[in-house]
Amino acid sequence: MRRADRLFEIIQHLRGGRRTTARALADALEVSPRTIYRDIADLMATGVPISGEAGYGYVMEAGHDIPPLMFTRDEIVALVTGARIARAWGGATMARAAEEALIKIAEVLPPDARAQAEAVEVHSMSPGLTQDVRERIDGIEAGICDRAVLRLSYADAAGNPTERQVRPLGLWFWGKVWTLIAWCELREDFRMFRLDRIVAMDRTGARFKPDQGRSLRAFYARMEAEGKGQMPG
């Protein structure tokens, strides 16, 4: 959990004048009590009216709450549209998270803004996105985060099979097709792989260290220098 999310959750637990111990908060948020002590000290320093002490518990003054999120209409349209596109075209986990995000956005918006969000008539359908591709999106995104070397069984445009070990660097969405940007250990160069042509994928168990010459930034620099930006065939 990101620290910003944890601070938000601490405030949520303390809302309404409920006294809560650091141990209870630590158990609920799966961190150490020491982390909770530090987070509460930081919240108090920013003006959140929390009182209490270690061993006794903490309470937030009644009536204090997080101010409602304020967005312009254009921002609401962008947020709702983005979440709906992620729900339609993202990975399986990403789609579920987008659905939850839409629910949370609706819950925290003031009534007028909530009505604006519900009135956004921008939708997206993904009839060609299979469950296998959705799961690969999630697996690749996690591999990028973990810097995990992936093993791919891949078929090119002619259906010729190939086996690759790659360092996953990024995902590109082209409107209907997702591609993986990776450093290919076999070719010792950058390659792009269409996710709908990945026959099988798993982790090798190895991890790679950041390498400036094999990074996504280096890939972008080469693409810009060569004037390329087209989806692989």
Disulfide bonds with the S-S distance in Angstrom:
none
